């Protein structure tokens, strides 16, 4: 198939082809850019493969662009990257690879275009388009990847067992592409994934979580998590989510399947936010339900305290998965801990004190918390779901009113620990913290405003009561 019409408007590809001709190199655009071209997806990432030195071609291209590009050379990998305008262009010489069973790092040799296409992960990523003048625009598709694009199926160029055993990270990439593109994984390929998941042990956890995060950031991440479940990957890497499966019925009482509920919450969040950590909060918001499940013949099943226990479980999960342990983890912990609070504030006579406390604890994340709470409404009873969502809208309105009046969201106490110590001649101690907490509670309860004179006088009163 001649693809000239599809790429002739891309001036950078035309220029690369001309430069390759000038130094007598065969040159092709390959991989994701070509795949996305046929899918009608705009891409600014280009992979160039040439028969010869990819670094040499990159240097020549950079020189011809006369200082308008930024080149980075990776000698150890035999690759180079050029950033030009909004483009990121990777250059590599065609190569063939062989693998040691205990490593996913290949032994690399110079090779032909055919060798290079053989080493690609999937048929849809092995498509190449020629850039030299004599065959510009010609598609080279040795594995019928174009038909796989039309059929929306993930296949491997070589036998799937070889593909996944050589580089087991491709297991997660298969699920990521299937999820992102809405494709199916061919039956033999999926069976091979199931048979090779133990090979993931040789892949670093950092690379694994990077692929999982790519899947989480797709439009419908539940598709990927169902594939993780069916393949056995979920039980290995996130058993806390795996353990949410199942719906129990006892004495006429039942509870929903919390695993499928969680996937729906995740998809609901994905519809309204690209925030990776908000999506992680959706994934983890109910993880403590199995540990907190209780049954009472009168009221049925309950999961009291699952939000608090769930928040406590998160640091261990983040450490195990090699997720960041700083502000991202604290954000997820906060949202999991607070995710039931807004729905508890639906009463018309809910106090301003309760609203202030929620604003104070959620801080700048209050809007994300409300998005999570709305996403958590997954009832198939449309009337019930509508009532819950209306209640949450009312809570949101009340929160905005209280915040506009009291400015609690990012409140900093006007009375500092230093003021308390100087006033009562104290050293740093629990007593100082107790006095400060009493002042904060009085502000949240509406007894005083966070203004210096009121807070100082209240401090004197509390100090006398505590210190004597």
Helices and strands as residue ranges (DSSP letters): H 4-7, H 11-22, E 27-30, H 32-39, E 45-50, H 54-64, E 69-74, E 79-84, E 87-93, E 95-98, E 107-110, H 113-118, G 123-125, E 128-130, G 133-135, E 139-140, H 145-151, E 153-154, H 160-166, H 169-181, E 184-185, H 187-196, G 197-202, H 205-216, H 222-231, H 233-237, H 239-242, E 249-250, E 253-254, H 258-272, H 276-284, H 289-292, E 294-296, E 300-302, H 306-321, H 327-338, G 342-345, H 352-362, G 363-365, H 366-375, H 382-406, H 417-424, H 430-444, H 452-467
